[in-house]
Amino acid sequence: MTDLVDERLRAAIVNGELALGQQVSEAQLAARMGVSKTPVREALVRLKADGLVEIHPQRGTFVFRLDGDQVGQLCRYRAAIETAALRESMLLAPQSLAGALDERVHAMRKAERARDQKALALLDMEFHHQLFEHCANPYLLAGYNVIRWQLVAMRHRAPITNAVSSHQVLVQAIGQGQVEQACQLLVGHVLDNEQRYTAVCTPPG
């Protein structure tokens, strides 16, 4: 039951059904889902560990929201670990990495034509996750998982508008074995998200 509640709440946060910064009530969530408060409480603890909710004693539980400084810190952290994963991947399996990334770019092109923003957000996440899949360094993957779900939630709220072109140049540099150029492109690509993510985290009005 906890797994089911976790899945439903996670989807509600990621897809925007629950707003960033919104307070959530164990009792109300339990009533809406037709379960007791125990699995809701356990699911919220899991979501807290993944950075999707904040639990404040005496105040309540809230969907996460980052301020401008935190968004900047997240983007710089992401750039650092993704660059490290890219370097290791290009040493270990550059052609396999380039092939996996190219597959995602082709899928992005189809999603762009269909104007499927949800699919683009998912493909964007899959694209960057390939860096960790191919580097064979579990510590880098663990570091990425610290911010993974917050990134998913913000990607769905602020999907990238130039998905194909911004990712294609990176694939080309990787395929040509240009490590430094690929790293520079990746850092620029990641940091370009800061303004969009800050906008979705800013309270309306």
N, C-alpha and C positions, 0 to 999 in steps of 0.2 A: 504494500500500500504506500509506503514511503517513497518507493521508486516511482510509482505512478504520479504521486503528488509532486515530487521533484520535477518530473518530466513536464507536467502541465504548467507549473509555476515558472520553470526555466523558459519554456516557450512563450509564456505570457510576457515575461520581461524582455526577451530577445526581440519579439515581434512588435513590441510597443503597446500591447494590451494594457500593461501596467507601465505607467510613466516613470521616467527617471526622477528620483526624489520622492515618489509617492509613498505615503505610509500604508502599510498593509497590516491587517488584523488577523491573528490566528483564528479567532472565533468566526469571523466573517468568511475567511477562506475555507474553513472546515465546513461551514454551513453551505457555501456555494458548491463545494465538491462532494457533499454528502458523506463526509468522513469525520472521524473524531479529531480533536486538536493534536493528538500525539503524533501522527504521521506528518501533519503540517509543521509542527515544531521541529521535527527531525529533518524534514526537507529544507526548512529555512536555515538550519545549521549548516547543511551541505552547501546551500547557495551562498551563505556567508563566506565559507571557505574558498569558494570560487570567485568572490568579489562582487557578486550580483546583488546582495542585500547587506545592509548595515543594521546590526542589532544593538540598541542603546538601552541599558537598564533604566527603568523608570520613565523612558520616553517612548519606546516602541521600536518597531521594525520598519525599515524604509528601503525601497529600491535604491541602489547605488546612484550617486550623481557625483561627477568630478568637477572641481573648479578649474579655472584656466591653468593654474600652475600644475595641478595634478595631470591634466591632459598633456602638457608639455613634457612632464617627467615620464609619463607612460610612453609617449612617442619616442623619446630619446632612448629609453630602456629597450623598447622594441627594436629600434634601429641597431642598437649595439648587439643584441643577441641574434637577430636575423643575419647581420653581417658576419658574425662569428660562425653561424651555421652555414652560411653561403661559402665562406672560405674553406671550411672543412669538406663540404659537399663537392666543391670543385677540385679538391685534391683527391677525393675518394672515388667519385663517380660522376664526372662532369657531363658526359653524354647522356647517361641515364636521367640525371637531373633535368637537363635541357629538354629531353623528350617528354618527361612528365609535365614540365611547365608548359611546353608547347601544346600539349593536349588540353590543358585548362584554358589557354588563350583561345584555341579554336572553339571551345564550348562558350567562352565569354562572348565571342563574336556572334554566335547564334542567339545568345541571351540578349545582347544589345539590339539585334535586329527585331527580336520579339518584344523588346522593351520590358523584359522580365527583371525587374530590379531585385526581387528576392533571390532569383537564381544567380544574379551577378554578385550579390553579397556573399552567397555560399561559395561560389567559385573563387572569389577573391580570397576567402579564408583558406580554401583548399590549395590555392596556388602557393601562398606563403608557408603553409604547413609542410609542403614538399621539401622545403629547405631543411627542415628538421628530420623528415623521414629519410633523407639521403645522407645526412652527416654522421649518423650512427653514434651520436653523443647524447646519452640519456640526460645528462645534466643540463644541456642546452634546451632540450625538450621540456624538462621540468620547469626551467626558468620561463619558458614561453607560456606554459600552462597557467602560470600565476596571473597573466593578463588576458588569457585567451577569451574567456567568456565576456569580459567587458568589451573587448574588441568586437566580438560577434554582435553584441547589442548595439554598439555604435555604428557598425557597418550597415546594419539593417535600417537604422534611422538616417544615415547619411551615406547612401551608396555612391561609389566612385562614378564619375561621369565620363571618364576617359579610360575605361578599364583595359580595352584591347591595346591601344597605343602605348600606354604607360607600362604595361607588362611585356609587350612585344620587344621593346628595345632591351629590356633586361634579359630576355631569353636569347636574343641575338648575341649579346656580350658574353653570356655564359657559354653558348654554343661555340663561340670563337676562342674560348679559353682566356678571355680578357678579365682576369680576376679583379684588378684594381678598378677598372671601368665599371664592372658589374657591381662592385661594392659601393662605388660613388652613386651610381644610378639607384641602387636599393635605398641608400640613406636618404637621398632626395625624395624618392617616392614615398617613403614612410613618413618623413617629416611634413610632406605636403598635406597629410591628413589632419594636422593639428588644428587648423582653422575650422574645418568642417566638424570635427569632434567637439571642439569648444562650443560651437554654435548649438549643437544638439543637447549639450549639457547645461546650457544657459536657461534659467527659468523664463517662461514667457512673460512679456510685459515688463 
